[in-house]
Amino acid sequence: MAAALPTRAIWAHGGAAVDVDTCRIPVAGHWVHFTAYTPTLTADTEYCNSIPSIGKTNIVFDYEGKKLRKMTVEFEITKEPEGTRVYYQKPTAHKTGSINAEIDFTKYGAGKYLAHVTLVNNGKRTDAHVPFTVGGGAGAGGNTVLIIALVVIGALVGLYFLSPAFKQKVNSMLGGGGEAAE
């Protein structure tokens, strides 16, 4: 069963392969990684597109590469569809390549949000963003459901071939009549 799973997937950042990591925000040929943590609720679990609980959340923007450290970058988080600003970091050069913000989403409620990253270079503004939700609860992701389904199916197939009584029961349920009892 494990051989049936894609081998190029990297299970970091929520199971997304790096080239399809939806936590990465492309900004004018550069990359910024968006991560959210709810330390009082889920310790050091990382979130990106869906933060399951409403509460104090640490938002982290990390530059991938060093070129952005010399450029002026602006960060903003808005609640959608209203566009209400819940966080704003004025255009600044961030020499560390990491920006941390704490937002208490209990003030703004569950819903859809946008993380905006704007590169301000020579008077030109290049905006990019990543949508995310807050307060949707913790559900199993698609990869988790697939793995659980494969394990259950594998266990049932194994039981079918290893247990004559189970095989007979399945065959009788499917109308195959089963094998004669010895």
Summary of the structure (lengths in Angstrom):
residues: 182
radius of gyration: 23.8
end to end distance: 33.3
largest distance: 86.2
contacts: 478
relative contact order: 0.15
helix: 26%
strand: 40%
